[in-house]
Amino acid sequence: MVGVLAAFLASFSWALAAVLYRKALTGFSDPWITNGLRAAPTLLFLLLLAVVIGKIDDFYFSLTNIHDLTIIFVATIVAIVVGDTLYMIALRNVGVSIGYPISFMYPVFVAFLASFILEEVITFTLIVSLFLASIGVWLVSYKAPEQKTPLGKRKLVVGVISAMGASSCWAIAIVIFRISVRTADPLAVDALKILFLLIVFLPLLVVKFNDIKANVDRKTFFVLSLGGILGIGVGDWFLYISLAEIGAARATALTTSAPLLSLFLAVLVLKEKVSKRQFLGTILIIIGVILVSVTEVLR
């Protein structure tokens, strides 16, 4: 039950974070800077949380463990530095209602990579699920939704490709993070990931300090920070708990509710227009993801 609840809470946290990122990116559109700005507030929150729940010793232990540091560093570069930057480019270009569902194809990519890296058999169910998910991507991205500001073809293409790139990066990283939570505490893994994120982006933030000061107001920074805390902080922590408790296949199956949550939030909060085609495409993506995930659980 702990793993199931954690997976659902991860989905909800990510969906809320997506909306907050989108709002922040409308005020300042540089995805690299926005990716780095959220790191410090999120790290501070996680360290305070570790102190409150008595996990700070686990963080210190992982900080001195070369094996844990290496695994988490590689996963952080793939998932957060590359994957999340692509994700923010997608949100900036095509919005939550398109970028988020496509990005959440990552469990399909997890199964696809496992079939080669771990030499697992590519089943008929896997082929069907990949086909359904691909049709879903086409339906979601074939026609831009009606927006207050017209969405050009170039922005649509860049947004869709960025979302698929983010999905691929997250799939690779999930396999790596699954290894790390076997020996390290999930909260320690999350905090170390954010620490690495801050270190990687700190030089850029220093160089771009004047631009940040001129373009990022307090409201934008607050919204971005809250998005980071919910997304790569609380949401990812819940994911790592779920990975540790019930494994990658079942955990990813349970997080497939996130695209629908984000779709509804995009309509309610951001007032994005969602067509029937987009809604159907989202459903097909989710069905494809569930088919792969359930198959992996039953094997």
C-alpha positions in Angstrom: 0.0 0.0 0.0 2.9 2.4 0.7 4.2 1.9 -2.8 0.8 2.3 -4.4 0.0 5.4 -2.5 3.5 6.9 -3.2 3.0 6.3 -7.0 -0.3 8.1 -7.0 1.0 11.0 -5.0 4.0 11.3 -7.4 1.5 11.6 -10.3 -0.5 14.3 -8.6 2.7 16.2 -7.6 4.0 16.1 -11.2 0.7 17.2 -12.7 0.6 20.3 -10.4 4.3 21.0 -11.1 3.6 21.0 -14.9 1.0 23.7 -14.5 3.4 25.8 -12.3 6.3 25.4 -14.8 4.1 26.5 -17.6 3.0 29.6 -15.7 6.6 30.4 -14.8 7.8 29.9 -18.4 5.3 32.4 -19.7 7.1 35.0 -17.6 10.7 33.9 -18.5 11.2 31.6 -21.4 14.8 30.4 -21.0 14.5 26.7 -20.1 18.1 26.3 -19.0 17.9 29.1 -16.5 14.5 28.0 -15.2 15.8 24.5 -14.8 18.7 25.7 -12.6 16.7 28.3 -10.6 14.4 25.7 -9.1 17.4 23.6 -7.7 18.3 25.7 -4.6 14.8 26.1 -3.1 14.1 22.4 -3.8 17.4 21.3 -2.1 16.7 23.4 0.9 13.2 21.9 1.2 14.5 18.4 1.0 17.2 18.9 3.6 14.7 20.5 6.0 12.4 17.5 5.3 15.3 15.1 6.0 16.0 16.8 9.3 12.3 16.7 10.3 11.7 13.0 9.6 15.1 11.9 10.8 16.7 11.0 7.4 19.6 13.4 7.5 22.1 10.7 8.5 21.1 8.7 5.4 21.9 11.8 3.3 25.4 12.1 4.9 26.0 8.4 4.3 25.1 8.5 0.6 27.2 11.7 0.3 30.3 9.8 1.4 29.5 6.7 -0.7 31.3 6.7 -4.0 29.0 4.0 -5.5 25.9 5.9 -4.6 27.3 9.3 -5.8 28.4 7.9 -9.2 25.0 6.2 -9.9 23.0 9.2 -8.8 25.2 11.7 -10.7 24.8 9.8 -14.0 21.0 9.5 -13.6 20.8 13.2 -12.7 22.6 14.3 -15.8 20.4 12.1 -18.0 17.0 12.8 -16.3 17.2 16.3 -14.9 19.9 18.3 -16.8 19.0 16.9 -20.2 15.5 15.4 -19.8 13.9 18.2 -17.8 15.4 20.9 -20.0 13.8 19.2 -23.0 10.6 18.9 -21.0 10.6 22.7 -20.3 11.3 23.4 -23.9 8.2 21.3 -24.8 6.0 23.1 -22.2 7.2 26.5 -23.5 6.5 25.6 -27.1 3.3 23.5 -27.0 1.9 23.8 -23.5 0.9 21.2 -20.8 -1.9 19.6 -22.8 0.4 18.4 -25.6 3.9 18.3 -23.9 2.9 16.5 -20.8 1.1 13.5 -22.3 3.9 12.8 -24.9 6.5 13.1 -22.2 4.7 10.5 -20.2 5.4 7.8 -22.7 8.5 7.0 -20.7 7.3 3.7 -19.3 6.9 2.4 -22.8 10.6 3.4 -23.4 11.6 1.7 -20.2 10.2 -1.6 -21.4 11.7 -1.1 -24.9 15.2 -0.4 -23.4 14.9 -3.4 -21.0 14.2 -5.7 -24.0 17.7 -4.8 -25.4 19.8 -4.0 -22.3 18.4 -6.8 -20.2 17.7 -9.1 -23.1 14.0 -9.4 -22.4 11.7 -10.8 -25.1 9.7 -8.3 -27.1 6.2 -9.6 -26.7 3.1 -9.1 -28.9 1.7 -6.9 -26.1 4.7 -4.7 -26.2 4.3 -4.2 -30.0 0.6 -3.4 -29.6 1.2 -1.0 -26.8 4.0 0.8 -28.7 1.6 1.1 -31.7 -1.2 2.5 -29.6 1.2 5.0 -27.9 2.6 6.1 -31.3 -0.9 6.7 -32.6 -1.7 8.6 -29.4 1.4 10.9 -30.0 0.2 11.5 -33.6 -3.3 12.4 -32.4 -2.0 14.7 -29.7 0.4 16.6 -31.9 -1.1 16.4 -35.4 -3.1 19.6 -35.0 -2.3 22.4 -32.6 -5.0 23.2 -30.0 -6.8 26.5 -30.1 -4.8 29.0 -28.0 -4.9 32.7 -27.2 -1.6 33.0 -29.1 -1.4 31.0 -32.4 0.9 28.0 -32.3 3.2 27.8 -35.3 4.3 24.6 -37.1 7.9 25.1 -36.1 7.1 25.5 -32.4 4.8 22.4 -32.6 7.5 20.2 -34.1 10.2 21.4 -31.7 7.8 20.9 -28.8 6.8 17.4 -29.7 10.4 16.3 -30.4 11.6 17.8 -27.1 8.8 16.0 -25.2 9.8 12.7 -26.8 13.4 13.4 -25.9 12.5 14.1 -22.3 10.6 10.8 -22.2 13.6 8.9 -23.5 15.9 10.5 -20.9 13.5 9.8 -18.1 13.2 6.1 -19.1 17.0 5.6 -19.1 17.3 7.4 -15.7 14.5 5.3 -14.1 16.5 2.2 -14.7 19.5 3.8 -13.0 17.5 5.3 -10.1 16.0 1.8 -9.5 19.5 0.5 -8.9 20.3 3.3 -6.5 17.3 2.9 -4.2 18.2 -0.7 -3.6 21.0 0.5 -1.3 20.3 4.2 -0.6 17.3 5.9 1.1 14.9 7.4 -1.4 15.0 10.9 0.2 18.8 10.8 0.2 18.8 9.9 -3.5 16.4 12.8 -4.2 18.4 15.3 -2.3 21.7 14.2 -3.9 20.1 14.5 -7.3 19.1 18.1 -6.6 22.6 18.9 -5.2 24.1 17.7 -8.4 21.6 19.7 -10.4 22.6 22.8 -8.5 26.3 22.2 -9.0 25.9 21.7 -12.8 23.8 24.8 -13.3 25.5 27.1 -10.8 28.1 28.5 -13.3 25.3 29.3 -15.7 23.3 31.1 -13.0 26.3 33.2 -12.0 27.1 34.2 -15.6 23.4 35.0 -16.3 22.8 36.7 -13.0 22.1 40.2 -14.5 19.6 38.7 -17.0 17.9 36.8 -14.2 17.7 39.9 -12.0 16.2 41.9 -14.9 13.7 39.3 -16.1 12.7 37.1 -13.2 10.5 38.8 -10.7 9.6 37.4 -7.2 6.3 36.0 -8.4 7.9 34.0 -11.2 10.7 32.8 -8.9 8.1 31.7 -6.3 6.0 29.8 -8.9 9.1 28.1 -10.4 10.4 27.2 -6.9 7.0 25.7 -5.9 7.0 23.8 -9.2 10.5 22.4 -8.4 9.6 21.4 -4.9 6.5 19.6 -6.1 8.0 18.1 -9.2 11.7 17.1 -8.7 11.3 17.3 -4.9 8.2 15.7 -3.5 7.0 14.0 -6.7 10.4 12.3 -7.4 10.7 11.3 -3.8 7.4 9.6 -3.9 8.5 7.9 -7.2 11.7 6.5 -5.5 9.7 5.2 -2.6 7.4 3.5 -5.0 10.3 2.0 -7.0 11.8 0.7 -3.8 8.6 -0.8 -2.5 6.9 -2.3 -5.6 9.4 -2.1 -8.4 9.7 -0.1 -11.6 7.0 -1.8 -13.7 4.2 -1.5 -11.2 5.3 1.9 -10.1 5.3 3.3 -13.6 1.9 1.7 -14.3 0.4 3.5 -11.4 1.8 6.9 -12.4 0.0 6.8 -15.8 -2.9 8.8 -14.2 -0.6 11.9 -14.4 -1.2 12.9 -18.0 -5.0 13.0 -17.5 -4.6 15.0 -14.4 -2.3 17.4 -16.2 -4.8 17.6 -19.1 -7.6 18.6 -16.7 -5.4 21.1 -14.9 -4.4 22.6 -18.2 -8.0 23.3 -18.9 -9.1 24.5 -15.5 -6.0 26.5 -14.5 -4.3 27.6 -17.7 -7.4 27.8 -19.8 -5.8 25.8 -22.6 -8.1 24.4 -25.2 -8.1 20.6 -25.4 -9.7 19.1 -28.5 -11.4 15.7 -28.7 -8.4 14.5 -30.8 -6.0 15.4 -28.0 -8.2 13.7 -25.4 -8.4 10.5 -27.5 -4.6 10.6 -28.1 -3.9 11.0 -24.4 -6.2 8.0 -23.7 -4.3 5.9 -26.3 -0.9 6.8 -24.8 -2.2 5.8 -21.3 -3.5 2.5 -22.6 -0.2 1.7 -24.3 1.7 2.6 -21.2 -0.6 0.4 -19.0 -0.3 -2.6 -21.4 3.5 -2.5 -21.2 3.6 -2.0 -17.4 1.0 -4.6 -16.6 2.8 -7.1 -18.8 6.0 -6.5 -17.0 4.3 -6.9 -13.6 2.8 -10.3 -14.6 5.9 -11.7 -16.2 
